[in-house]
Amino acid sequence: MTFRSHMDTALREARAAATRGEVPVGAVIVDAGGALIAADGNRTRELNDPTAHAEILVIRAACAALGQERLTGCDLYVTLEPCPMCAAAISNARIARLYYGAADPKSGGVDHGARVFTHPQCHHAPDVYDGISATASSDLLRDFFASRR
């Protein structure tokens, strides 16, 4: 089986989030065969919900679509390193592989900050692949915040 990145779809969701005035983060969940299960971008402002990060939204949607609380064998693509809340949700959902774009030294929870997957309390750690479309992801975030200053 040949690897196919789904970061292009996550970036499309991130751009859509930016047009809604949301921090431009997009996420996608695909099954083991690479079929798209869920895609979304941040909606914290739209939904007045601080937990409406792209990762949480796609985890909820994928679980609903599959009719189960675990996403064993599924992959998550996200444009920004997940925060600690999202990293915990990824662990609880039993996501197999996490692919992310831009690193988040300030608020990350995977390779920075809390490093959720390295804690003894973490019951499941996905395989993590960072730097996928990192430049495009970083540029989108930088341009979004520059436009607001």
Secondary structure, DSSP 4 states (H G I P E B T S, - for coil): ------HHHHHHHHHHHHHTTS---EEEEE-TT--EEEEEE--HHHHT-TT--HHHHHHHHHHHHHTSS--TT-EEEEEEPPPHHHHHHHHHHT-SEEEEEE--TTT-SSSSTT-GGGSTT-S---EEEE-TTHHHHHHHHHHHHHTT-
